[in-house]
Amino acid sequence: MIDYYNLSSLGGGGVVLAGVAREGEAGSEAVRSILDSSLSSSHCTHVLLADSTLSDILEGGWSDKSMVLLQASNTSLSRLSTTVAKMRRASWCVTVVLVSRDLTFLNTFASQVRQVRMLVWETRLLLVTRLTRATVDSLLTSHWTFSMMNTMLANLDPQHGHGALSPVGPKVVMVASWSPDEGLSFHSNTQLFPNKFSNFHGATVPLTALILPPFWKVVNPKARDSWTKYSGRDCLLTKFVARALNFTFYMHKSSNIDEIMASLETTQVMLSVFRIMLIPQILARVDHTYFIDRASFTFSMARPSTKPQWQSLFYPLTLEVWFGILALIFIVPPITYMILYLEGNRHTRAALQNTSPTLETIAILLGQDVLYRLPKGDSSRMLVFVWLLFSFWMGTAYRGTLTAFLTVPDYPSRPENMEELAQAGVRCKFTQNATRFLVYFQESNLTPYRSVASRVDIVSTVLEGLHETLENNAAFFHERYNTQLMIAKHFNSRDGTTSALYVAKENVIPNYAAWMMPHDAPYKPEVDSSLLRVIESGLKEKFTEDMMSESWREIRHQKQKLQQEEAAEGHEQEAAAEGHNKQEAAEEEPISSDTDGLLKPLSIIHLQGGLWVVVLGLALSVLAFLVEKVVVCFRSTPRIKRFT
């Protein structure tokens, strides 16, 4: 009798067939019965892969027209595994029947399958062998191929081998048996090759992540379980997926992306629940889940300082307005003089000889003077009225806008994307954890990316990179959300209104970010489906907003607590010193609060434009006075005439 055992939950299904050498033809009929019962399509390709020591057994009816026979040794197994992998990619469905009783051959096969990516969940593997219970336990616990993929093992010995987790714990459940007389008879409702990852049955799944706020952070360091120890946006997403698939988790610590990928490649963990930007350098080693959000890898730089300029006097009005006013100054005085001269009498005309219409017009424009004697003619009065109205309107607009231009900073242009950063030519800083993205820049087909990659220095921490950015006018590349929190915590002003650093508006990697998992992980569809539900429901955006708001509140609370501690220390020092200094300290406190507030008085830096105009005017007047004196002295010098 041939018994079949299904490894439920975390383990791949398995059926082990022993006594193949004794009952080769019966084994062939049992395999055909399994394939006929488990496959609904007649277009599937069957591959029979066996070690070279079983050639005499395979001649006993194992291979037929519907099955591709491949015999391999330990040395040729790599080449044949690659062939089967290509066949799998070109076929609708493939079922691999592996026949061997050599443990070394099976171990080599399991390793080669992972390297060439021969199996996916849709590819079914039926292992036919003769193994003892201890050997089965070792085989299943040692290899991802047999324990996690869509695998069944057949064994004539009815003893139960080791299985992975199931609703009743780690055991193997017998689902069917086969005999030449009765054929294939099922012992439970479990089908052959079932979907084992729709329910994890409360198993504890090993995960890994980078502890990087706001995605992951430690909220209860003393907690023994990872469920209550951590929080963050991705932690909330992980808990949602865990509830949907019915599992708990514990965190395997990783300090960088390389450690994450290494733990996934060795199947030490099943999933990396830290969002990583999808670039070819990472996807060559691991697979990814459904997209979580946009790749938010960007750069930050020192905010450009505002240099006060005397041109602030001209900023309130455009160049066209200034030229229009200048044209009116040249046009209005002659018209005024002509109208007053033609309408006036002899006394008015005599008064015009002692006054300057140009100076009167400019004085009215500046709000300094009006005509002492208003003209009697209607046309001249209308002209003066219109000019007064224009002067009032233009002067009010200019003075009101001038205050804003003197107080509101006008920042110069700053890099906001890779093209502008490449043109700036500044040095760039990367952490060791971001060197994968540096390789992505170096291998890019775009010139700005290669230009930036040629000017990169490596720093040890994020805080060091931000300090380098501020001190040396460099650009620091890091994840956007964490950069914003680090800047708010270490570089913002105490009231949180201003910062010496800024984060670029555009992301530098035009792709998405997702969680990482091993290549061809059989539980990928279930994880993707759970992530898709939480993303489409809008919970991902809510988790992001909640975690960012919570992080901002924590930073503000820390700053307020620090200010209170500094104030308390200051009061203690003042109390320990002389008592009469308390009054002086109380008088100085409002000054500092006003300085740090939003309302600031205009300083000499803001008003330097007017001062420069006065200084320039005085210099020109002194120069004109000296020139006049020289000219007068030159003209008054007596000259000697020659008489002939």
MARKOLTI-25884 format. One record per residue (C-alpha): residue in one letter; x, y, z. Coordinates in steps of 0.5 Angstrom, whole numbers, padded with zeros to 4 digits, always signed. Last residue first. Example, Ala and Ser with C-alpha at 12.3 -4.5 7.8 and 13.67 -1.06 7.14 Angstrom:
<atoms>
s+0027-0002+0014 a+0025-0009+0016 
</atoms>
This chain:
<atoms>
t+0102+0290-0057 f+0099+0289-0051 r+0099+0282-0047 k+0093+0281-0043 i+0094+0278-0036 r+0088+0274-0033 p+0085+0275-0026 t+0082+0268-0023 s+0075+0269-0022 r+0073+0264-0027 f+0078+0258-0025 c+0075+0260-0017 v+0068+0259-0020 v+0069+0253-0023 v+0073+0250-0017 k+0068+0252-0013 e+0062+0249-0017 v+0066+0242-0018 l+0067+0242-0010 f+0059+0243-0009 a+0057+0238-0015 l+0062+0233-0011 v+0059+0235-0004 s+0052+0234-0007 l+0054+0227-0011 a+0056+0225-0004 l+0050+0227+0000 g+0046+0224-0006 l+0050+0217-0005 v+0049+0217+0002 v+0042+0218+0002 v+0040+0213-0003 w+0045+0208+0001 l+0041+0210+0007 g+0034+0208+0003 g+0037+0202+0001 q+0039+0200+0008 l+0032+0200+0010 h+0032+0192+0012 i+0039+0191+0014 i+0038+0197+0019 s+0033+0193+0022 l+0025+0193+0021 p+0022+0190+0027 k+0020+0183+0028 l+0014+0180+0029 l+0014+0172+0029 g+0017+0171+0035 d+0024+0169+0037 t+0026+0176+0038 d+0020+0178+0042 s+0022+0172+0047 s+0029+0174+0047 i+0027+0181+0049 p+0021+0179+0054 e+0027+0175+0058 e+0032+0181+0059 e+0028+0184+0064 a+0027+0178+0068 a+0034+0177+0068 e+0035+0184+0071 q+0031+0183+0076 k+0034+0176+0078 n+0041+0179+0078 h+0039+0183+0085 g+0040+0176+0088 e+0047+0174+0087 a+0048+0167+0084 a+0045+0161+0086 a+0038+0164+0085 e+0041+0165+0078 q+0044+0159+0077 e+0037+0155+0079 h+0033+0160+0074 g+0038+0158+0068 e+0037+0150+0070 a+0029+0151+0070 a+0029+0155+0064 e+0034+0149+0061 e+0029+0144+0063 q+0023+0148+0061 q+0026+0149+0054 l+0028+0141+0054 k+0021+0139+0055 q+0018+0144+0050 k+0023+0141+0045 q+0021+0134+0047 h+0014+0135+0047 r+0014+0138+0040 i+0018+0132+0037 e+0013+0127+0040 r+0007+0131+0037 w+0011+0131+0030 s+0012+0124+0031 e+0004+0123+0033 s+0002+0127+0027 m+0007+0123+0022 m+0004+0116+0025 d-0003+0119+0024 e-0002+0121+0017 t+0001+0115+0015 f-0004+0110+0018 k-0009+0114+0015 e-0006+0114+0008 k-0005+0106+0009 l-0012+0106+0011 g-0015+0108+0005 s-0019+0102+0003 e-0015+0101-0003 i-0009+0100+0001 v-0012+0096+0006 r-0015+0091+0001 l-0009+0091-0003 l-0004+0089+0002 s-0008+0083+0004 s-0009+0081-0003 d-0001+0082-0004 v+0000+0078+0002 e-0004+0072+0000 p-0001+0072-0007 k+0006+0072-0005 y+0005+0066+0000 p+0009+0061-0005 a+0015+0066-0005 d+0018+0066-0012 h+0024+0070-0010 p+0024+0071-0003 m+0020+0077+0000 m+0021+0085+0000 w+0016+0090+0002 a+0014+0095-0003 a+0016+0102-0006 y+0015+0105-0013 n+0019+0108-0018 p+0021+0114-0021 i+0027+0115-0016 v+0029+0122-0015 n+0023+0124-0011 e+0021+0132-0013 k+0020+0137-0008 a+0027+0137-0005 v+0027+0137+0003 y+0030+0144+0007 l+0035+0145+0012 a+0036+0151+0016 s+0029+0151+0019 t+0024+0156+0021 t+0017+0155+0025 g+0018+0150+0030 d+0018+0154+0036 r+0025+0152+0038 s+0028+0153+0031 n+0028+0147+0027 f+0035+0143+0026 h+0035+0137+0031 k+0028+0134+0031 a+0025+0138+0025 i+0030+0136+0021 m+0030+0129+0023 l+0023+0128+0022 q+0023+0131+0015 t+0029+0126+0013 n+0025+0120+0016 y+0019+0122+0011 r+0024+0123+0005 e+0028+0117+0005 h+0035+0119+0005 f+0040+0123+0000 f+0044+0129+0003 a+0046+0135-0001 a+0052+0139+0001 n+0053+0146+0003 n+0059+0144+0007 e+0056+0146+0014 l+0049+0145+0013 t+0050+0139+0009 e+0055+0136+0013 h+0051+0136+0019 l+0045+0133+0015 g+0050+0127+0013 e+0052+0126+0021 l+0045+0126+0023 v+0043+0120+0018 t+0049+0116+0020 s+0056+0114+0018 v+0057+0118+0012 i+0059+0116+0005 d+0062+0121+0000 v+0059+0122-0007 r+0061+0127-0013 s+0061+0122-0019 a+0054+0120-0017 v+0051+0126-0018 s+0054+0127-0025 r+0052+0120-0027 y+0044+0121-0025 p+0045+0128-0028 t+0047+0124-0035 l+0041+0119-0035 n+0043+0112-0037 s+0043+0110-0030 e+0049+0105-0028 q+0052+0110-0023 f+0045+0113-0020 y+0043+0105-0019 v+0050+0104-0016 l+0048+0110-0011 f+0042+0107-0010 r+0045+0101-0007 t+0050+0105-0003 a+0044+0107+0001 n+0045+0103+0008 q+0052+0106+0008 t+0049+0113+0008 f+0050+0118+0002 k+0053+0125+0002 c+0053+0129-0004 r+0058+0135-0006 v+0055+0141-0010 g+0055+0142-0018 a+0049+0146-0018 q+0048+0143-0025 a+0047+0136-0022 l+0042+0139-0017 e+0038+0142-0022 e+0037+0136-0026 m+0036+0132-0020 n+0030+0135-0018 e+0029+0141-0013 p+0035+0145-0013 r+0035+0152-0010 s+0033+0159-0013 p+0034+0165-0009 y+0029+0166-0003 d+0025+0173-0002 p+0024+0174+0005 v+0018+0178+0007 t+0020+0184+0011 l+0023+0189+0006 f+0019+0187+0000 a+0012+0187+0005 t+0014+0194+0007 l+0015+0196+0000 t+0008+0194-0002 g+0005+0198+0003 r+0009+0204+0001 y+0008+0203-0007 a+0001+0202-0007 t+0000+0208-0002 g+0005+0213-0006 m+0001+0210-0013 w-0006+0212-0011 f-0004+0219-0007 s+0000+0221-0013 f-0005+0219-0018 l-0010+0223-0014 l-0006+0229-0014 w-0004+0229-0021 v-0012+0228-0023 f-0013+0234-0018 v-0008+0238-0021 l-0010+0237-0028 m-0017+0239-0027 r-0015+0245-0023 s-0011+0247-0030 s-0017+0246-0034 d-0022+0249-0030 g-0018+0256-0029 k-0017+0259-0023 p-0010+0256-0021 l-0009+0254-0014 r-0004+0258-0010 y+0001+0254-0006 l+0002+0248-0010 v+0002+0242-0006 d+0008+0239-0003 q+0012+0233+0000 g+0007+0227-0002 l+0012+0224-0007 l+0008+0225-0013 i+0006+0232-0011 a+0014+0234-0010 i+0015+0231-0017 t+0010+0236-0020 e+0012+0242-0016 l+0020+0240-0018 t+0018+0240-0025 p+0013+0246-0025 s+0019+0250-0023 t+0018+0257-0019 n+0020+0264-0020 q+0018+0265-0027 l+0012+0262-0026 a+0010+0267-0021 a+0011+0273-0027 r+0006+0269-0031 t+0001+0269-0025 h+0002+0276-0024 r+0001+0278-0032 n-0005+0273-0032 g-0006+0266-0032 e-0010+0261-0037 l-0004+0261-0042 y+0002+0260-0037 l-0002+0256-0033 i-0004+0251-0039 m+0003+0251-0041 y+0007+0250-0035 t+0002+0244-0033 i+0003+0241-0040 p+0011+0242-0039 p+0011+0239-0032 v+0006+0233-0034 i+0010+0230-0040 f+0017+0229-0037 i+0015+0226-0030 l+0010+0222-0033 a+0015+0218-0037 l+0019+0217-0031 i+0012+0214-0028 g+0011+0210-0034 f+0019+0207-0034 w+0018+0205-0026 v+0011+0202-0028 e+0015+0198-0034 l+0020+0196-0029 t+0016+0193-0024 l+0014+0196-0018 p+0015+0193-0010 y+0022+0191-0012 f+0025+0198-0013 l+0027+0200-0006 s+0029+0192-0005 q+0035+0194-0010 w+0039+0196-0004 q+0040+0188-0002 p+0039+0184+0004 k+0042+0177+0003 t+0037+0171+0004 s+0040+0165+0006 p+0039+0159+0002 r+0036+0153+0006 a+0042+0148+0007 m+0040+0141+0003 s+0036+0135+0003 f+0035+0129-0002 t+0030+0124-0004 f+0028+0117-0004 s+0020+0117-0003 a+0019+0111-0008 r+0011+0112-0009 d+0007+0108-0005 i+0005+0101-0002 f+0006+0097-0009 y+0004+0089-0008 t+0010+0085-0005 h+0017+0085-0008 d+0022+0079-0010 v+0029+0079-0008 r+0036+0079-0011 a+0036+0082-0018 l+0030+0086-0015 i+0035+0090-0011 q+0040+0092-0016 p+0034+0093-0021 i+0031+0098-0017 l+0024+0098-0013 m+0025+0103-0007 i+0024+0099+0000 r+0018+0099+0005 f+0020+0095+0011 v+0016+0089+0012 s+0021+0084+0010 l+0018+0077+0009 m+0019+0070+0011 v+0026+0071+0015 q+0032+0066+0015 t+0030+0064+0008 t+0037+0064+0006 e+0036+0069+0001 l+0031+0073+0005 s+0036+0074+0011 a+0041+0076+0006 m+0037+0081+0003 i+0035+0084+0010 e+0043+0084+0012 d+0044+0088+0005 i+0039+0093+0007 n+0042+0095+0013 s+0041+0094+0021 s+0037+0088+0021 k+0034+0085+0027 h+0029+0079+0027 m+0022+0081+0029 y+0017+0076+0031 f+0010+0075+0028 t+0003+0073+0029 f-0001+0069+0024 n-0008+0069+0022 l-0008+0071+0015 a-0012+0077+0015 r-0010+0079+0022 a-0003+0078+0020 v-0004+0083+0014 f-0007+0088+0019 k-0001+0088+0024 t+0004+0089+0018 l+0000+0095+0016 l+0000+0098+0023 c+0008+0096+0023 d+0009+0099+0017 r+0006+0106+0019 g+0009+0105+0026 s+0009+0101+0033 y+0013+0096+0036 k+0014+0092+0042 t+0007+0090+0043 w+0007+0085+0037 s+0014+0084+0038 d+0013+0080+0044 r+0017+0081+0050 a+0016+0088+0052 k+0021+0092+0055 p+0022+0096+0050 n+0015+0099+0049 v+0014+0104+0044 v+0020+0102+0039 k+0019+0105+0032 w+0018+0103+0025 f+0015+0106+0019 p+0015+0113+0022 p+0021+0112+0024 l+0026+0107+0022 i+0027+0101+0025 l+0029+0097+0019 a+0025+0091+0018 t+0025+0083+0019 l+0020+0078+0020 p+0020+0071+0023 v+0012+0068+0023 t+0009+0066+0029 a+0004+0061+0027 g-0004+0062+0028 h-0007+0058+0023 f-0003+0061+0017 n-0009+0061+0013 s-0009+0062+0006 f-0002+0060+0006 k-0003+0052+0005 n-0007+0052-0002 p-0008+0045-0003 f-0003+0040-0007 l-0008+0034-0006 q-0015+0036-0003 t-0016+0036+0004 n-0023+0033+0006 s-0020+0027+0009 h-0018+0020+0008 f-0018+0020+0001 s-0017+0013-0003 l-0013+0012-0010 g-0013+0005-0013 e-0017+0000-0009 d-0014-0006-0012 p-0007-0004-0014 s-0007+0000-0007 w-0006+0008-0006 s-0007+0012+0000 a-0010+0019+0002 v-0010+0025+0006 m-0005+0023+0012 v-0004+0029+0016 v+0003+0031+0018 k+0005+0034+0025 p+0007+0041+0027 g+0001+0044+0031 v-0007+0042+0031 p-0009+0047+0026 s-0002+0046+0022 l+0005+0048+0023 a+0010+0044+0019 g+0011+0037+0018 h+0016+0031+0020 g+0014+0024+0018 h+0009+0020+0020 q+0010+0012+0019 p+0006+0009+0014 d+0012+0006+0010 l+0010+0006+0003 n+0012+0014+0002 a+0010+0019-0002 l+0012+0027-0002 m+0008+0033-0004 t+0011+0040-0006 n+0008+0046-0007 m+0013+0050-0004 m+0015+0051+0003 s+0018+0045+0006 f+0021+0042+0000 t+0024+0047-0003 w+0025+0051+0003 h+0030+0046+0005 s+0033+0044+0012 t+0027+0043+0016 l+0024+0038+0011 l+0030+0034+0009 s+0032+0033+0017 d+0025+0031+0019 v+0024+0026+0013 t+0031+0023+0015 a+0029+0022+0022 r+0022+0018+0019 t+0026+0014+0014 l+0026+0015+0007 r+0024+0012+0001 t+0023+0016-0005 v+0018+0020-0010 l+0018+0027-0009 l+0012+0030-0013 l+0013+0038-0015 r+0008+0042-0017 t+0009+0049-0021 e+0004+0054-0020 w+0007+0056-0013 v+0014+0057-0017 l+0019+0052-0018 m+0025+0053-0022 r+0028+0059-0020 v+0035+0057-0022 q+0039+0058-0015 r+0033+0056-0011 v+0032+0049-0015 q+0040+0048-0015 s+0039+0048-0007 a+0034+0043-0007 f+0037+0038-0012 t+0043+0038-0008 n+0040+0036-0002 l+0036+0031-0006 f+0042+0028-0009 t+0046+0027-0003 l+0040+0024+0000 d+0040+0019-0005 r+0033+0015-0006 s+0031+0019-0012 v+0025+0020-0016 l+0023+0027-0017 v+0016+0028-0021 v+0016+0035-0023 t+0009+0038-0025 v+0009+0044-0030 c+0003+0049-0032 w+0002+0053-0038 s+0009+0052-0041 a+0015+0057-0043 r+0017+0059-0036 r+0017+0052-0034 m+0021+0049-0039 k+0026+0054-0038 a+0026+0052-0031 v+0027+0045-0033 t+0033+0046-0037 t+0036+0050-0032 s+0035+0044-0027 l+0038+0040-0032 r+0044+0044-0032 s+0045+0044-0025 l+0043+0037-0024 s+0049+0035-0029 t+0054+0034-0023 n+0050+0031-0018 s+0047+0026-0023 a+0041+0027-0027 q+0036+0023-0031 l+0031+0027-0035 l+0024+0024-0038 v+0019+0028-0041 m+0012+0025-0039 s+0006+0025-0043 k+0009+0019-0048 d+0010+0015-0042 s+0016+0014-0037 w+0015+0010-0031 g+0014+0003-0034 g+0019-0001-0031 e+0025+0002-0035 l+0025+0007-0029 i+0027+0002-0025 d+0033+0000-0029 s+0035+0008-0029 l+0035+0009-0022 t+0042+0010-0020 s+0042+0016-0025 d+0038+0020-0021 a+0031+0022-0023 l+0027+0027-0026 l+0020+0026-0029 v+0017+0032-0032 h+0010+0033-0034 t+0007+0038-0038 c+0000+0041-0037 h-0005+0041-0043 s-0010+0036-0040 s-0012+0041-0035 s-0016+0039-0028 l-0009+0036-0025 s-0010+0033-0018 s-0013+0027-0019 d-0010+0025-0026 l-0003+0027-0023 i-0004+0023-0016 s-0007+0017-0021 r-0001+0017-0025 v+0004+0017-0019 a+0001+0011-0016 e+0001+0007-0023 s+0009+0009-0024 g+0010+0006-0016 a+0006+0000-0018 e+0011-0001-0024 g+0017+0000-0020 e+0015-0004-0014 r+0021-0007-0011 a+0025-0002-0013 v+0020+0004-0011 g+0020+0001-0004 a+0018+0008-0001 l+0013+0013-0004 v+0013+0020+0000 v+0008+0025-0001 g+0008+0032+0001 g+0005+0039+0002 g+0009+0045+0003 g+0010+0047+0010 l+0007+0053+0013 s+0000+0051+0013 s-0001+0043+0012 l+0004+0038+0010 n+0000+0033+0006 y+0001+0025+0007 y+0000+0020+0002 d+0000+0012+0003 i+0002+0007-0002 m+0000+0000+0000 
</atoms>
